[in-house]
Every structure is written in C-alpha cells, then in structure tokens.
C-alpha cells in the first residue's frame, strides 16, 4: 500500500473520527510543551563556581538554585503522565464505528497487516501533527515571554534552548512511541471482513500487582542506606544509581497501582454481586466482573497523579518538620518558607494533572455509554428505568475508584516516608551574642554579651498529612462523580428505541 493511500485511509472517517484525531493531536501538543519546558529548565547553564553557585540571570529562585532545577523539570514532566493518559482515552473514542470501517476495508480486500497499519498510522500522524504544533507554540511563546527587567534578569529561562537532538527526540519520538503503543494494543485484535474480534481475558485477575508495589517500596527504602554507606566509606556516589532507583521505583509503583485496579474491580464486583440488592448494583457487579480491566484503563492517569500528590504531601510534611527543627535548634533548612513555597508550585502542577486526568475520565465515560448504546436501549425497551442504568454507572465507577484512590495515596506516601528520615539535630554547644551586630562584631565588646548554651538533641517526627491527603482523595472522587454525572446526560439520547437498529 502506497504511503499516500495509507495516509488518506488513516485520516478518513466521520466527525467522531475527526474528533478522535483532533483530541490525539491536542494531547500530543500538550505533552510536547511539557517536555520542551522541562528540557529548557535543564538546559540552564550553571555559572562558574562550586556545585551550589546560583545563577543571577533569573528572578525566580527555583531557576537560580541548581539543586532545585531538577525538581522543577520533574514537576513539568509530571504533567506528561495525565496528558498521555488522555491520549490513550481519546484513542478509544468512536471505536465501534472505526471497527466497522476497518471491517469494510477487509471486505474490500485489505490484509490484516494493512488494516493494522491504517489504525497505527492514524495515531502516528495525529501525534506528529500535535508535536509539530506544540513545537510551534513553544517557539512563539518563548519569543513572547522573553521580557527582561531593568537589571536584565528574566522571569523564565527564555535565554536558553534545549539541544537540537533533545528537541528532535521529543517531537519525533512521541509519535513513534504512540504508534508503537497502538500496535501493541492491537496485537490481541483480529479484524475480519465481518467485524472486529477481540481476544479478551477470561481468567480472573491475580493480585500480582501487589508484588510490584512491594518492589517499589523496597527500591525507595534502599536509597537511604545506600547513601549512608557511600558516606561512611567516602565513596563518590555514582550518578546513575540513585536516579535509577527513583525512576524504577516510581514506574513500578504506578504500574502496580494501575494494574491492581483490575484486581480491585473484580473483587468489588464479586462483593456487589453477593450483597447487592438493587438492580443497579447487580448490573454494575456484572459489568465489573466481565471487564475488570476497564478500571485500570479509565483511572490510570488519575491514579498516577494521586501517587505523586501523596508523595508531595509527604515531602511537604518533611519540610515542615525541618522548619520546626530549625526553630528549636537553629539547624536545618536555611529558608523553610522558600521550600514550602516551592511545594505550592508542585501541588499546582498536581492539580493541573488531576484536571487533565478528569478530562480523560470524561472521554472514557462518554465513549463507554455511546459504544454500549444498543445494549442500554435494549434494557430500556424491556422495562429497565434509565435511572437504574445511571445508578449502575455510578456503582461501576465508585466501587473500584474508592479503594484504588486509597491505595494510590497510601503507596505514594509510603514511598516518600521510606526515602526521608525524621529530621534530627542538636546535641552540641553554641555561642550566642545577645547584643546587636555592632557590639557583637567588635572584639572589644563582644565578650561582654556572649554566652555559651547547650542545644539539646531534638528529633522531629513529620506529622501525617491527613488534611492534604483528604483533599487529594476528595478531588479524585469529585472528578469521578463529575465525569459520571456528565456522562449520564448522554444516557437519554443513547437509549432511544432507534438505537436498537444500531449495528
């Protein structure tokens, strides 16, 4: 098949197909902006001096301090997680109609490999259009936001640009990854001339994701003893060991929590089937046990954002404990308010990530209702009230979401608590001058106002961030409720008698 023909067939379709392509391109553009912004922060050149020499070209302290720039870049990359989840949800929009179009191509003589190539090309081309658009927006924004003040300092790092190889890796790598993921997801799909056949799992989910969560906790708990071992033996820490443990542990935790949602959905479905008394609960129970992995696909981006949110809450609690240690002993963080202000930016990034994940949830709920409209119309035609179907959608969403959100918050907090010890200090004598700087700075008078005091040893245990974790849990549940509520609005139009003729 010639590339021009492949491109035409990939982009052909109805308005729903056009919306899917547009949403995929939008997701790719947002991911590109996040990735290029993170690369720009990492491209800031450190001025000559030691490892802690600050750059005086920027007004923002998060950009001046070299030790904080990796955290800023990490927060920007965090936004890519829900954006990619949104792209995955958008790829499922209008799937039944696309399946019929691919089946028609098979009926016209296309091979299974050609049909798969068309589906993969659609995702790749849409992602490439999105990444190129994101690059253009980044370049224009970089010009518009380059506004130095009277002293020549900048609010944003618009004076640096990532390496061309890194930019090419983002702009061209994201479409390639999207195409490969599409091919991987289609490996269990067979397109025949009479329809699309999916090889679904018939075995109940196993609780193996719990092993992945334990591995992630062990990886994070290994970091602190490893750093102490380096310190005792005066070993220069390899640059790749600790970052590798952080990346592997974080990814393993996310995979474990997201995959564990399938097991949670199946078990909650069994519980609902056993103890449910209403028709809505029984309908939800059958749906959860028949397709338990739907929860993993639907809540993936939201759960990933909540893991990071719980971790940020744990880091904030550690900063607050160090601030308390500074107040008691004078040792600890030099400027605790600055670090707490930096955590406010991280929390803002997490809220944006949750909002984007909520958009993915909305797409998933609406797509699920429209793809099952014939079954829902048949239930309404046999006498099932639309309100009962709406309540079953609410049961099917909340039953696995509540324990999955609790699991994500618990895992995220435990990861951080295994990484940071409780701050401690004191146990030494210090010299204090009770006069002003003029008298204390003069050797002739400083001895008159100087005294020595003993600073007792203090251990400050970080408090458990109940309030912040409760807000994250409430935000996650609110996102689920809001998306289900909006999806139910499509239920009436999707359950008319005319939908019984839908094929």
Secondary structure, DSSP 8 states (H G I E B T S, - for coil): --HHHHHHHHH-S-HHHHHHHHHHHHHHHHHHHHHHHHHHHHT----SSSTT---TTBS-HHHHSHHHHHHHHHHHHHHHHHHHHHHHHHTTTTHHHHHHHHHHHHHTT--HHHHHHHHHHHHHHHHHHHHHHHHHHHHHHHHHT----TTS-BSS-TT----HHHHHHHHHHHHHHHHHHHHHHGGGEEEETTEEEE----S---TTHHHHHHHHHHHHHHHHHHHHHHHHTT----TTHHHHHHHHHHHHHHHHHHHHHHHHHHHHHHHHHHH--SHHHHHHHHHHHH-TTHHHHHHHHHHHHHHHHHHHHHHHHHHHHHHHHHHHHS-S-S-HHHHHHHHHHHHHHHHHHHHHHHHHHHHHHHHHHHHTHHHHHHHHHTT--HHHHHHHHHHHHHHHHHHHHHHHHHHHHHHHHTTS--EEE--EEEEEE-S-HHHHH-HHHHHHHEEEEEE--EEE-----HHHHHHHHHHHHHHHHHHHHHHHHTTTTTSSGGGGG--
